[in-house]
């Protein structure tokens, strides 16, 4: 499958804010966004022109898509699913993105970034309800128990990520650090999802 392979820090600089794509490095003085908080390229430091309504919508969509590490076709598919569900489309979209297995692994603190979490899942280190799942896009449901495979519990990546975990665990997840397992307690409400995004702009963009 196609995957973005260029420098992750360019994405943060392009969107004008930290997307936390490189784990603990994003909190350190080595963070490229801290050193060069302007768009990449030779014209990045020039004063930007006034952004159009379409430009605002596009940037918001690109920001969220890149934050979760998705390609355009994948992201649009999530929007179509969210649009068919009852309720507010934007909130449905954010909830679907949060329910991805790679994101849940990241939220639990088993990986320093969503990219690392995706790798853990792909390499078979993660169990869901005691069954190995190697699909990062697998949608976790309430009461599903997610754990690190017994043979993988000594991985430095996992223990290092838990040690560097910042902030409190969000309310809709339960974490057992000793057993390296967690549980999705319930579907989160929008105000319980720690993502700085205006999803309504994404809805407006795709509804044109």
Long-range contacts (C-beta under 8 A, 24 or more apart in sequence): 1-71, 2-71, 3-71, 4-66, 4-69, 4-71, 7-32, 8-115, 9-33, 10-40, 11-66, 13-37, 13-38, 13-39, 13-40, 13-44, 14-39, 14-40, 14-62, 15-59, 15-62, 15-63, 15-66, 17-63, 17-196, 19-63, 19-66, 19-67, 20-67, 20-113, 21-66, 21-67, 21-69, 21-113, 21-114, 21-115, 22-112, 22-113, 23-111, 23-112, 23-113, 23-116, 23-161, 23-164, 24-112, 24-164, 27-166, 54-205, 56-201, 57-201, 57-202, 57-204, 57-205, 58-205, 60-197, 60-198, 60-199, 60-201, 60-202, 60-205, 61-201, 61-202, 61-205, 61-206, 63-197, 64-94, 64-97, 64-195, 64-197, 64-199, 64-202, 67-114, 67-195, 67-197, 68-97, 68-100, 68-103, 68-114, 69-102, 69-114, 69-115, 69-118, 70-97, 74-137, 76-206, 79-202, 79-203, 79-206, 83-206, 88-190, 89-203, 90-190, 90-199, 90-200, 90-202, 90-203, 91-189, 91-190, 91-199, 93-199, 93-202, 93-203, 94-190, 94-193, 94-195, 94-197, 94-199, 95-187, 95-188, 95-190, 95-193, 96-139, 98-188, 98-193, 99-139, 99-140, 99-141, 99-184, 99-187, 100-136, 100-137, 100-138, 100-139, 100-140, 101-126, 101-128, 101-133, 101-135, 101-136, 101-137, 101-138, 101-139, 101-140, 101-146, 102-136, 102-137, 104-140, 104-146, 104-173, 104-182, 104-184, 105-146, 107-169, 107-170, 107-173, 108-146, 108-169, 108-173, 108-175, 108-182, 109-161, 109-162, 109-165, 109-169, 109-175, 110-148, 110-158, 110-161, 110-162, 110-180, 110-182, 111-157, 111-158, 111-161, 112-157, 112-160, 112-161, 112-164, 116-157, 116-161, 120-148, 120-152, 120-157, 120-158, 124-149, 125-149, 125-152, 125-155, 125-158, 140-184, 141-184, 142-184, 142-185, 142-186, 142-187, 143-183, 143-184, 143-185, 144-183, 144-184, 145-181, 145-182, 145-183, 146-181, 146-182, 146-183, 146-184, 147-179, 147-180, 147-181, 147-182, 148-180, 148-181, 153-180, 170-194
